[in-house]
Amino acid sequence: MTTITITIYHNPKCGTSRNTLAMIRNSGVEPQVIEYLKTPPDRATLVALIAATGEPVINAVRTKEALFTELQLGAPGVTDEQLIDAMLQHPILINRPIVATPLGTRLCRPSEKVLDILPAPQQGAFTKEDGEVVVNAQGQRV
């Protein structure tokens, strides 16, 4: 039997992150959970994760975080390198959750984006913390 490796860069205080983690578990897989505020990724890992999502670096930054404004990271001319430096220096600026599976890597906002990259189907119904039904009793996306 092969083991499916799924890694989630998780913040337990974030509802989107908690919902994403619960959907991974609803597929029957216990992922590697990295609480990135306690154990931030190094530069090579962060750069590789962002590249694997196929999204621009700015999408991996929490632009609504007060620190983003304080550090003037939205100013014209701010480079991807400067954004990465800021995320490494202040992990709270890393947008979450980022999930890596054998089928791809995604920034899972909204949380149901994780369903696109889970190798195993959902094993039952799933309702987000806010009451939104995402998966029906047959394990199918709603």
Secondary structure, DSSP 8 states (H G I E B T S, - for coil): ------EEEE-TT-HHHHHHHHHHHHTT---EEEETTTS---HHHHHHHHHHHTS-GGGGB-TTSHHHHHTTTTSTT--HHHHHHHHHH-GGGB-S-EEEETTEEEE-SSGGGGGGT-SS---S-EE-TTS-EEE-TTS-B-
